[in-house]
């Protein structure tokens, strides 16, 4: 397990997982069944004939929109809603197509498709503009959303996610081979174990693993393939406020902050010690405080 080959594989897998996350759906708005509980309003938006599950908290036409990563679901944000709702009127948490309770059709799970899914959820919820928070794969998803819908984007929060590719296509193909095979669940289990930080409890690890096991193989593979699309890695500028909260790791190149600033001129950058890839679950209060401070600094979203 400590050979150079294994370390390289873990880094590649971690890199792709960092990139794989977030939403896409531009469907016609259709009536959706809703159930209301103390945990928010559970709804389904429509995208290309499929249902996209999300939870809505509060009211208003501007919101924080939470986008999970590859193999995840809206459940990764459950600890954050109460704190965010104490300071802001509206929040939406999305399970991207193929994940959570959303439909899982046989289709191409590209970052563009996921971006359209986010937009479909916002329209269904009556949200006109949003600050998107994207973990891991959620970062290229919300970046693609910004490209397609800049007028609907107030700001972006990168959560241990990438703005450039992790190696060439040959390297990525070698990494993805394990997820195309019959033992893909074991490969994923090992990957997440390698990405877990010291503060991630056994209960949180089980939740992460359960979300992954609930995600069909064809979704996992297709979403990974979507990350090898060169068109999503352009260096076009992000001209809205951006917060990046990263886990300090040898995986990130030394020039990560400099590169991110070259793309996002209005960037707040944080690199945390002693956390893993799911840093927002390890230190939820610290993460929420960072997000709220960012919103306050740039006067984003209405306060309660």
N, C-alpha and C positions, 0 to 999 in steps of 0.2 A: 504493500500500500504506500510505501514511502519512496518508491522508484520515481525517476523523473517522468516516465510515461504516465504514471497515475496522477502525479501533480499537475502535469499539463492537461490531462483529461478533465480533472476537477475544475481547473481554471476555465477551460473552454465551456464546460457545462454551466458553471456559475455565470460566465459571461452571457451565454444565451438566455439563461433564466432571468438575468437582470433585465434583458431587453424585452422579454416576452410579456407584456402586460398591458392590456387596456382595451379600449372600447371602440366599436365601429358599427354604425348602423344608420342608414338614412331612409327609413321606411315611411310610408304614408301613415299619418296619425290615425289610429283606430281606437274605438272604445276599449278600455282594458278593465278587467275585473280587479277590484281592490278589496283588500282586507285590512282593517285598522286594528292595531294593537299598541301596547305601551312601547313596543320596539320600533314604531314607525308604521307607515302605510306600505304594504307589500303590493307591488303592481307589476304588470307586464306591458312593455311597449312592443310594437310590431316592427320587424325589419325583414324585408324580402320574404314575407309569409311566415316567419318564425318569431317566437316570443323571446324577448329579452327581459330578464327579471331584474328589478331594482327595488330599493326601499327609499321612501321619501320621508323626510323629517322637516317639519315646519312649513312655512308659507313664504311666498315671494317669487319674483321673476329673476332673481339672481341667487346663485348657490355655490357652495363647495361641492364638487363632484369627485367622488373617490373611485379610483380605477385600480384594480388589483393586477397582479402579475400572472405569468404563465402557470397554469395548473392550479390557480387560486380561485377565490370567490369573494363576494362582498363581505363574507364572514371575517376576513382579516381586519376589517375596520371597526368591528363591533365595540371595541374598547374606546374608540375615539369620538364616537357620535356624542355622548353626553357632554364632554368638554367643549367640543366645537359648538354645540347647540347652546351652551351657556353664553356665548359671545356673538354668534351669528344667527340670522333668521332661518336659513334654509340649508339643508344638506341632502345629497343624493349619493347612495352607494350602489354600485352596479356589479352584477355578475355578467361578464362578457359572454357573447354567444359561445356555446360549447362548454361553458363552465357553470358551476352551481346549479340553480334551478332553471337557468335559461335553456332553450332548445339546443339540440346538438346535431344539426343536419350534416349531411355529407356535402361539404362545400369547401371553398378555399378560405382559410382563416388568415387573411392578410391583415397588415396593420391598417390599410385603408378601409377594409371591411369593419374592423373594430372601431375605427374613428367614426364611421357612419352609425355604428351602434350607439355610441355615446350621444351623438346628435339626435338619434331617434328617441332615446330616453329623455333627453332634455326637452324635446318638443312635446312628448307625452306628458311630462310633468309641468309644462308651462313655464320652463326656465329659459330665458332669453340669452343670458350671459353667465359665465361661470369661471371660477378658479378651479382648474383641474389639478388633482393630486394623483400622481401615477407612480406606483411601485414597480420596480423591475421592468418587465415588458410594458407596463403601463406608461413608461417614459416614451418609447417610440410611438405608442398609440396616441398619447395626448399631443405629441409633436405633430403627428399626421393630422390630428384634429385641428390644430392651430393653422396648418397649411390650408386646409379645406374651409375652415370657418373662423378666420381671424376676427371677424366682427363679433363673434360669440365668445371670445376668449379674453378674460380679464387678466389672467396670470396663470403660471404653471409652477407646480411643486414637484421636483424630481426626488424620488426616494430610492437611493442606491440604484439608479438607472443610468443607461448609457446614451451618449449623443454621437457615438461613432462605433463602427463594427468591431467585433472581437475576432480578428484573424481573417484569413482568406477563405474562399468557399471550400477549398480542399480540406482545410482544417475543420471547418464546420461540418462538412459531410462525415468526416471521421467521428466527430462527436455525436452527430445525430444517428449514426448507425445503431447505437445501443437502444435508441427509442423506437426504431423501426422493427426491432426483433421481439421475440416472444417474451423476453425477460425485462421488458421496458419498465415494469413497476419496480423491480429490484434496483435497476439503474437509477430510477428517480428517487427511490428511498435513500440510496447512498449519496446522491447528489445533494438532497436536502440536508442530510446529516452533516455533510461537509460545509454547508452554508449557514448552519445554525450557530448563533452566538452563545456566550456563556450565561446570559440572563434569560434564555428562552426556556420556559418551564416544560415539563413533560406533557402537560395538558395542551400547551400551545403547539408543541411539536406534533402531537396527535391530530390537532385540527388542521395543520398545514398538510400533513400526510393524507388525511381523509379527503381534503379538497382535491389533491392530486389524483388519488385513486378513483374519485368520482368523475374525472375528466377522461373521456374516451381517447384511445390511442390515436385515432385519425385526427382528432383535434390537436393533440399535443404535437404530432409530427407536422401537420400543416402550419400551425402557428410558428413552429421552429423554422420551417422553410420560409415563412414570411419574413423572418429576420435576416435572411441572406439576400434580400432584394436590395440592390445597390441604390435604388431611387429613394429609399427612406433615410439614407445616411448623407444627404446633401448638407453642405455647410451654410445654407441660407440662414439668415438672421432671425432670431426670435425677439420681436420688438415689443414685448410685454414684460412686466416684472417676473423674474424667475428666482425661486429658491431651490437650491440643491442640498439635500441632506444625505451624506454618503458615509458608508462604513469604511474606516481606515483598513486597508488591505493591500498586500503586495500586488494584488491583481490590477489595481488601478495605476496607470502610468504616472510618473512624477509630474507630468505636465497637465494632469486632468483639470485642475482649476483654471489654468491658463487657456486650455482648449475650450472649456465651457464658456469662459468669458468672451472668447472670440466669436461665439455663436449668440450668446445672450448678453448684450451690453449691460442690461439692468439685472445683474446677478448677485444674489446673496449666497455665499458658499460656505458650507459647514462639513467638516470631516470628523466623525466621531470615533474615539478610541474605545476598544473593549466591547464592540457590538458586532453582530453578524449581518447577513443580508436582510433579515426581517427586523431591522432595528426599531421600526415603529411599534412592533409588538413587544420587543424587549424593554423599551423605555417609552411607554405610551404618553406619560405626562410630559416628559421632556420634549418629545416629538410634537405634541399638541401645542405646547408653549411656543416652540419655534415657529410653527405654522401660524399661530395667532399673532405673534409678534411681526411676522412678515406681512400678514393682512393689515395690521394696524399701521405699519410703516408706510405702506403704499395706499392706504385708505381704500382697501378693497372690500366690497360687500357691506351690506347694511348691518350695523350692530343692533343687538337686541336691547 
